[in-house]
Amino acid sequence: MKRLALAFLVTLFAAGSALAAPTCASKAVDKNGKPLAGAAKTSFMKKCCNDSAVSKTGKPLSGAAKTSFVKKCMAGG
């Protein structure tokens, strides 16, 4: 029973932290709350992905690491 409760708590905390961080795609909305589309969405996504390209230590990524991060981010992740 204790193992089940512990597994539930670990799962709950993992799901909570995953839901807490909004993605660039979820932030791509206009003033009225409607989702962006076309060039506006592409431009927003590119800027958002470039701005959020930081390492786990908080330092900005550069070079191949940044390129890879931005590519994955633009793909919707």
URJO-V665982 format. One record per pair of residues at least 24 apart in sequence whose ideal C-beta (glycine too) atoms are under 8 Angstrom apart, sorted by sequence separation. I is the first residue (numbers start at 1). J is the second residue. If there is no record, write none. Layout:
# URJO-V665982
i = (I	I)
j = (J	J)
This chain:
# URJO-V665982
i = (24	46	49	24	48	49	24	45	46	45	24	25	23	23)
j = (48	70	73	49	73	74	52	73	74	74	73	76	76	77)
